[in-house]
Amino acid sequence: MTPNELTGIQKREQLASQIESVKLRDIMSKDFPYVGPDDHLTDVLKKMGNLDLHEIPVSQDGKRLMGVVSYGTLLKRRNLSTSSKAGSISIMPQEITPEASITEVAEAFLTSGFRQIPVVSGQIIQGMITRTDLIGIIKDIKELRDLKVYDIMTEDVQTIGSDDPVDAAVLSMKNLTIRTLPVVDDEGALTGIIGIKQVANYNWRERKRETVGEVTGLLSPVGEVTGDNSPVEIKVSSIALSSVFTIRSNSTLGEAVDEMLNHKISTLPVVDDGDLMGILTKYDIIELIASFRQRDMVYTQITGLDQDDRFAADEIDDTITQSLHKIAKISRPMLFTLHVTKYHANGGTMKYSLNGRLITEGRIWVASAVDWDVIRATTSLMQRFERRVIEKKEEKIAHRKRTKNIGQD
């Protein structure tokens, strides 16, 4: 079944019911690692690396939640001493109780950017829920399992060159708020993949660091990391994983989930006949699940805007809202996400690249736009969504007319 067949309120309600029939208590992990509030950051990072975790709860006794230490949070902090204690650098996550619905949990993953979230009852940790736990339910719902990868993959893939310095990859991860990048050669062919863990593990292995920025290679401004083996001085190919699991665009979502679960990976480059066509992540699948949550308004999330562009936030929001109102007259929007990337173009002038994903009652839409002005880029992006929705409506009308005429012949 394709997304075009997932039409009608009744059908969506049926799928939503299947998703919500899964109980959080049944899929969360009741055994979980944690760190104490007085544990030093060096020990916390080592434990997270050894256990392949991006978040870890902070607790004195393994029962009461005192916060969470997250790679994502550490990315935003600079010159943080590795002697810092876990309790002082943790944050309190959104409260998720054992009674929370699956779509509510999916939305919490989107909002927080976390990969693991504590499940609590009265601040007592009941377990941990992960993105891996959540995407597993796709396999049990035929209509979602049979979707094609090309229907929900991101086509505008952000890559890094194998000969580029690691600090370029670091900068992309920070600017794009992503943690994994496909690595390509001069011809654009996929040669590997690099993630935040590879950078962190390299720096930890090479020499003792004094600040968390040096430990991860991600938290200090570009150029501030010093020493003989700093990320600035090494190539991406030196630490990237050369063994990459990929998937074809016409594979099913169920097959993609199997690949992610079997190989314990979160990202699948989409490759057809040697060409990099797109990328599929657990985040994309979580977005799909979250789109089935019953809500009065469209769930909208904008990421990637830096401090210099905050002035445009209201106008961007107004542009998106007006466009979604137009689209709603044809097909009800359920979820919209937009990521803004700013990069240096020719002459050093900043340019904006926007990637949007729109999930309506009957289809998943992906579009991108590039412009020197972020407002113009947003307008162009939303116009593309509007045109595509209108074109699809016209195609359906034309198909009905052809079918009717054939029946009259």
C-alpha positions as CSV (number, residue, x, y, z in Angstrom):
1,M,0.0,0.0,0.0
2,T,1.3,3.5,-0.9
3,P,0.8,6.7,1.0
4,N,-1.8,7.7,-1.6
5,E,-4.0,4.8,-0.4
6,L,-3.8,5.9,3.2
7,T,-6.7,8.3,2.7
8,G,-9.8,9.2,4.6
9,I,-10.4,10.0,8.3
10,Q,-11.7,6.5,8.9
11,K,-8.6,4.9,7.6
12,R,-6.3,7.2,9.7
13,E,-8.4,6.5,12.8
14,Q,-8.0,2.8,12.2
15,L,-4.2,3.1,11.8
16,A,-4.0,5.4,14.9
17,S,-6.0,2.9,16.9
18,Q,-3.5,0.2,15.9
19,I,-0.6,2.3,17.0
20,E,-2.2,3.4,20.2
21,S,-3.1,-0.2,21.0
22,V,0.6,-0.7,21.8
23,K,1.2,0.0,25.5
24,L,4.3,1.9,26.6
25,R,4.8,-0.5,29.5
26,D,5.1,-3.4,27.1
27,I,7.9,-2.0,25.0
28,M,10.0,0.1,27.4
29,S,13.1,-1.3,29.0
30,K,12.7,-1.8,32.8
31,D,16.5,-2.4,33.3
32,F,18.6,0.7,32.5
33,P,22.0,2.2,33.3
34,Y,22.4,5.4,35.2
35,V,25.0,7.7,36.6
36,G,25.2,9.4,40.0
37,P,25.0,13.1,40.5
38,D,28.6,13.3,41.7
39,D,30.1,11.2,38.9
40,H,32.6,13.2,36.9
41,L,31.8,14.0,33.2
42,T,34.9,11.9,32.1
43,D,33.3,8.8,33.6
44,V,29.8,9.7,32.3
45,L,31.1,10.1,28.7
46,K,33.1,6.9,29.0
47,K,30.0,5.0,30.2
48,M,27.8,6.5,27.5
49,G,30.4,5.5,24.9
50,N,30.8,2.0,26.1
51,L,27.0,1.4,26.2
52,D,26.4,3.2,22.9
53,L,24.0,5.8,24.6
54,H,23.3,9.4,23.6
55,E,21.4,10.0,26.9
56,I,21.7,8.6,30.4
57,P,19.6,9.3,33.5
58,V,21.1,10.8,36.6
59,S,20.0,9.2,39.8
60,Q,21.3,8.8,43.3
61,D,19.8,5.4,43.8
62,G,18.6,4.3,40.4
63,K,15.0,5.2,41.3
64,R,14.4,8.9,41.6
65,L,15.2,10.9,38.4
66,M,17.4,13.9,39.0
67,G,18.0,14.7,35.3
68,V,19.5,13.4,32.1
69,V,22.9,14.0,30.6
70,S,22.7,14.2,26.8
71,Y,25.1,14.6,23.9
72,G,22.7,17.0,22.4
73,T,22.8,19.3,25.4
74,L,26.6,19.1,25.7
75,L,26.9,20.2,22.1
76,K,25.5,23.6,23.1
77,R,27.9,24.1,26.0
78,R,31.5,25.3,25.6
79,N,34.6,25.0,27.8
80,L,32.8,22.6,30.2
81,S,35.4,21.0,32.5
82,T,35.6,17.2,32.4
83,S,35.7,17.4,36.2
84,S,32.1,18.7,36.1
85,K,29.7,16.6,38.0
86,A,26.7,14.9,36.3
87,G,24.2,16.6,38.5
88,S,25.3,20.0,37.5
89,I,25.2,19.4,33.7
90,S,22.0,17.4,33.5
91,I,18.6,18.7,32.4
92,M,15.1,17.5,33.3
93,P,13.4,15.9,30.3
94,Q,9.7,16.1,29.3
95,E,7.8,14.0,31.7
96,I,6.6,10.7,30.1
97,T,4.5,8.4,32.3
98,P,3.8,4.7,31.7
99,E,0.3,5.7,30.7
100,A,1.5,8.0,27.8
101,S,0.3,7.1,24.4
102,I,2.7,5.9,21.7
103,T,2.1,9.0,19.5
104,E,2.7,11.2,22.5
105,V,6.0,9.5,23.1
106,A,6.9,9.9,19.4
107,E,6.2,13.6,19.7
108,A,8.4,13.9,22.8
109,F,11.2,12.4,20.8
110,L,10.7,15.0,18.1
111,T,10.6,17.9,20.6
112,S,13.6,16.8,22.7
113,G,15.8,15.3,20.0
114,F,16.6,12.6,22.5
115,R,17.2,9.0,21.5
116,Q,16.3,7.6,25.0
117,I,13.7,9.1,27.4
118,P,13.1,8.0,31.0
119,V,9.6,6.9,31.8
120,V,8.6,8.1,35.3
121,S,5.8,8.0,37.8
122,G,6.1,10.7,40.4
123,Q,9.7,11.2,39.5
124,I,10.5,7.5,40.1
125,I,12.0,5.9,37.0
126,Q,9.9,3.1,35.7
127,G,12.1,2.3,32.7
128,M,13.6,3.8,29.5
129,I,12.0,4.1,26.1
130,T,14.2,4.4,23.0
131,R,13.6,5.3,19.4
132,T,14.5,1.7,18.6
133,D,11.7,0.4,20.8
134,L,9.3,2.8,19.1
135,I,10.1,2.0,15.4
136,G,9.7,-1.7,16.1
137,I,5.9,-1.3,16.1
138,I,6.0,-0.5,12.3
139,K,6.6,-4.2,11.6
140,D,3.2,-5.1,13.2
141,I,1.1,-2.7,11.1
142,K,0.8,-3.8,7.5
143,E,-0.2,-0.5,6.0
144,L,2.9,1.2,7.5
145,R,5.2,-1.7,7.0
146,D,4.4,-1.8,3.2
147,L,5.2,1.9,2.6
148,K,8.1,2.5,0.3
149,V,11.4,4.0,1.5
150,Y,11.2,6.7,-1.3
151,D,7.9,7.9,0.2
152,I,9.4,9.1,3.5
153,M,13.2,9.4,2.8
154,T,14.9,12.8,2.7
155,E,16.2,13.4,-0.8
156,D,18.4,16.5,-0.1
157,V,21.2,14.6,1.7
158,Q,23.8,16.5,3.7
159,T,27.1,14.8,3.1
160,I,30.8,15.3,4.0
161,G,33.8,14.7,1.8
162,S,36.2,11.9,2.8
163,D,39.2,14.3,2.5
164,D,37.4,17.1,4.4
165,P,38.8,17.8,7.9
166,V,36.8,16.4,10.8
167,D,36.0,19.9,12.0
168,A,33.9,20.4,8.9
169,A,31.9,17.4,9.8
170,V,31.6,18.7,13.4
171,L,30.4,22.1,12.1
172,S,27.8,20.5,9.9
173,M,26.5,18.4,12.8
174,K,26.2,21.5,15.0
175,N,24.5,23.6,12.3
176,L,22.2,20.9,11.1
177,T,21.4,19.5,14.6
178,I,22.2,16.0,13.2
179,R,24.6,13.4,14.5
180,T,25.4,11.3,11.4
181,L,26.7,12.3,8.0
182,P,27.3,10.1,4.9
183,V,30.9,10.4,3.6
184,V,31.4,10.7,-0.2
185,D,34.4,10.8,-2.5
186,D,35.1,13.4,-5.2
187,E,32.7,11.7,-7.5
188,G,29.9,11.8,-5.0
189,A,30.0,8.1,-4.4
190,L,29.3,6.8,-0.8
191,T,32.4,5.7,0.9
192,G,31.5,5.6,4.6
193,I,29.6,7.3,7.4
194,I,30.6,9.4,10.4
195,G,28.8,10.2,13.6
196,I,29.2,12.0,16.8
197,K,30.4,8.8,18.5
198,Q,33.3,8.4,16.0
199,V,34.6,11.9,16.8
200,A,34.1,11.5,20.5
201,N,35.8,8.1,20.7
202,Y,38.7,9.2,18.6
203,N,39.5,12.2,20.9
204,W,39.0,10.1,24.0
205,R,41.4,7.5,22.7
206,E,44.1,9.8,21.5
207,R,44.9,11.9,24.6
208,K,43.6,13.2,27.9
209,R,41.4,16.3,27.5
210,E,40.8,19.0,30.0
211,T,37.4,20.3,28.7
212,V,34.4,18.4,27.4
213,G,34.9,20.3,24.1
214,E,38.2,18.5,23.7
215,V,36.8,15.2,24.7
216,T,34.1,15.2,22.2
217,G,35.6,17.5,19.6
218,L,32.2,19.0,19.2
219,L,31.8,21.6,21.9
220,S,34.6,24.1,21.4
221,P,34.5,26.7,18.6
222,V,36.3,25.6,15.4
223,G,40.0,26.3,15.8
224,E,40.0,26.2,19.6
225,V,40.8,22.5,19.8
226,T,44.6,22.2,20.0
227,G,47.1,19.4,20.2
228,D,48.8,17.0,17.8
229,N,45.7,14.9,17.1
230,S,42.9,17.4,17.2
231,P,39.9,17.1,14.9
232,V,41.0,20.1,12.9
233,E,44.1,18.3,11.7
234,I,42.7,14.9,10.7
235,K,40.6,13.8,7.7
236,V,37.1,12.4,7.9
237,S,38.3,9.2,6.2
238,S,40.6,8.6,9.2
239,I,37.7,7.9,11.6
240,A,34.7,7.3,9.4
241,L,33.1,3.9,9.3
242,S,33.9,2.4,5.9
243,S,31.3,-0.4,6.3
244,V,28.0,1.2,5.6
245,F,24.6,-0.5,5.5
246,T,22.3,0.9,2.7
247,I,18.9,0.4,1.4
248,R,17.2,0.8,-2.0
249,S,14.5,3.4,-2.6
250,N,11.9,0.8,-3.6
251,S,12.4,-1.3,-0.5
252,T,9.6,-1.3,2.1
253,L,9.7,0.6,5.4
254,G,9.4,-2.8,7.1
255,E,12.6,-3.9,5.4
256,A,14.3,-0.6,6.4
257,V,13.2,-1.1,10.1
258,D,14.6,-4.7,10.0
259,E,18.0,-3.3,8.8
260,M,18.1,-0.7,11.5
261,L,17.2,-3.2,14.2
262,N,19.4,-6.1,13.0
263,H,22.5,-3.9,12.6
264,K,21.7,-1.5,15.5
265,I,22.0,1.6,13.3
266,S,19.9,4.8,13.1
267,T,20.7,5.9,9.6
268,L,20.3,4.2,6.2
269,P,21.7,6.0,3.1
270,V,19.4,5.2,0.2
271,V,21.4,4.0,-2.7
272,D,20.2,2.8,-6.2
273,D,22.8,1.4,-8.6
274,G,25.6,3.2,-6.8
275,D,23.9,6.6,-6.7
276,L,23.0,8.2,-3.4
277,M,19.3,9.0,-3.7
278,G,18.5,10.0,-0.2
279,I,18.7,9.1,3.5
280,L,16.3,7.4,5.9
281,T,16.6,7.8,9.7
282,K,14.8,6.6,12.8
283,Y,13.8,10.3,13.2
284,D,11.9,10.1,9.9
285,I,10.0,7.0,11.1
286,I,9.3,8.7,14.5
287,E,7.8,11.6,12.6
288,L,5.5,9.3,10.7
289,I,4.3,7.7,14.0
290,A,3.8,11.1,15.6
291,S,1.6,12.3,12.7
292,F,-1.1,9.9,13.9
293,R,-1.6,11.7,17.2
294,Q,-5.1,13.2,17.6
295,R,-4.7,17.0,17.9
296,D,-6.7,20.1,17.1
297,M,-3.8,21.9,15.4
298,V,-1.0,20.8,13.1
299,Y,2.1,19.8,14.9
300,T,4.8,22.1,13.6
301,Q,8.5,22.1,14.4
302,I,11.2,24.4,13.0
303,T,14.8,23.6,13.7
304,G,18.2,25.1,12.6
305,L,17.5,28.8,13.0
306,D,20.5,30.4,14.7
307,Q,20.4,33.5,16.9
308,D,21.1,35.8,13.9
309,D,17.9,34.6,12.2
310,R,15.5,34.7,15.1
311,F,14.1,38.0,13.8
312,A,12.6,36.1,10.9
313,A,10.9,33.4,13.1
314,D,7.5,35.1,13.3
315,E,7.4,35.8,9.6
316,I,8.4,32.2,8.8
317,D,5.8,30.9,11.1
318,D,3.1,33.1,9.5
319,T,4.1,32.0,6.0
320,I,3.9,28.3,7.0
321,T,0.5,28.8,8.8
322,Q,-1.1,30.6,5.8
323,S,0.2,27.9,3.4
324,L,-1.1,25.1,5.7
325,H,-4.5,26.7,5.8
326,K,-4.6,26.6,1.9
327,I,-3.5,23.0,1.9
328,A,-6.1,22.1,4.5
329,K,-8.9,22.9,2.0
330,I,-7.7,20.0,0.0
331,S,-6.0,17.6,2.4
332,R,-5.8,17.9,6.2
333,P,-2.2,18.5,7.4
334,M,-1.2,16.4,10.4
335,L,2.5,17.2,10.9
336,F,5.0,19.7,9.4
337,T,8.7,19.9,10.1
338,L,11.2,22.3,8.7
339,H,15.0,22.4,9.0
340,V,17.0,25.4,8.1
341,T,20.6,25.1,7.1
342,K,22.9,28.2,6.6
343,Y,26.1,27.8,4.7
344,H,28.8,29.9,2.9
345,A,28.1,30.1,-0.8
346,N,30.4,31.8,-3.5
347,G,32.1,34.9,-2.2
348,G,31.5,34.0,1.4
349,T,27.8,35.2,1.4
350,M,25.5,33.1,3.6
351,K,22.8,31.1,1.8
352,Y,19.9,29.2,3.2
353,S,18.9,25.6,2.4
354,L,15.4,24.5,3.7
355,N,14.1,21.0,3.9
356,G,10.5,20.4,4.8
357,R,8.3,17.4,5.5
358,L,4.5,17.5,5.4
359,I,2.3,14.6,6.4
360,T,-1.3,14.9,5.4
361,E,-4.2,12.5,5.8
362,G,-3.4,10.9,2.5
363,R,0.3,11.3,1.8
364,I,3.8,12.2,2.9
365,W,5.4,15.1,1.1
366,V,9.0,16.2,1.0
367,A,10.3,19.4,-0.5
368,S,13.4,21.7,-0.4
369,A,14.3,25.2,-1.3
370,V,17.5,27.4,-1.5
371,D,17.7,31.1,-1.4
372,W,19.9,34.0,-0.1
373,D,16.9,35.2,2.0
374,V,15.4,32.8,4.5
375,I,11.9,34.3,4.1
376,R,12.0,33.9,0.3
377,A,13.2,30.4,0.8
378,T,10.3,29.6,3.1
379,T,7.8,31.1,0.7
380,S,9.3,29.1,-2.2
381,L,9.2,25.9,-0.1
382,M,5.6,26.3,0.9
383,Q,4.5,27.1,-2.6
384,R,6.1,23.9,-3.8
385,F,4.0,22.0,-1.2
386,E,0.9,23.8,-2.3
387,R,1.5,23.0,-6.0
388,R,2.1,19.4,-5.3
389,V,-1.0,19.0,-3.3
390,I,-3.1,20.7,-5.9
391,E,-1.5,18.7,-8.7
392,K,-2.3,15.5,-6.9
393,K,-5.9,16.6,-6.4
394,E,-6.1,17.3,-10.2
395,E,-4.7,13.9,-11.0
396,K,-7.3,12.3,-8.9
397,I,-10.1,14.3,-10.6
398,A,-8.8,13.4,-14.0
399,H,-8.5,9.7,-13.0
400,R,-12.1,9.7,-11.9
401,K,-13.3,11.3,-15.1
402,R,-11.4,8.7,-17.2
403,T,-12.8,5.9,-15.1
404,K,-16.3,7.3,-15.5
405,N,-16.0,7.7,-19.2
406,I,-14.7,4.2,-19.6
407,G,-17.7,2.9,-17.7
408,Q,-20.0,4.8,-20.1
409,D,-18.5,3.4,-23.3
